[in-house]
Amino acid sequence: MTEHNWGAITPELADLSNNTFVYVYNHDLTSNAKIERTIRFILGRLLYYDIHLPEYHKHKIILDIRGQLVNNQTVDFITNEINQKYNQSNSLEIEFIK
């Protein structure tokens, strides 16, 4: 896998009491190509975060899809793909804001 240098980790929220870091993404999910690109982006970011965050951290990914016609099947697909491809899915929570 290509190594990325995305600079500093900038979560929207860091709850240090339980070592959880929250990230919010508002991506266009109106086509299969855009959905796949979002999944790749999130997976890449998670792997990058893992290198830079304290040990035993947890991630919470929030996808803001307000204003888009995204059905439950697509939500389930995105959630399943990320959980299956991310090697630490037990430390990951994914939420969608509709």
Secondary structure, 3 states (H helix, E strand, C coil): CCCCCCCCCCCCEEECCCCEEEEEECCCCCCHHHHHHHHHHHHHHHHHHHHHCCCCCEEEEEEECCCCCCCHHHHHHHHHHHHHHCCCHHHEEEEEEC
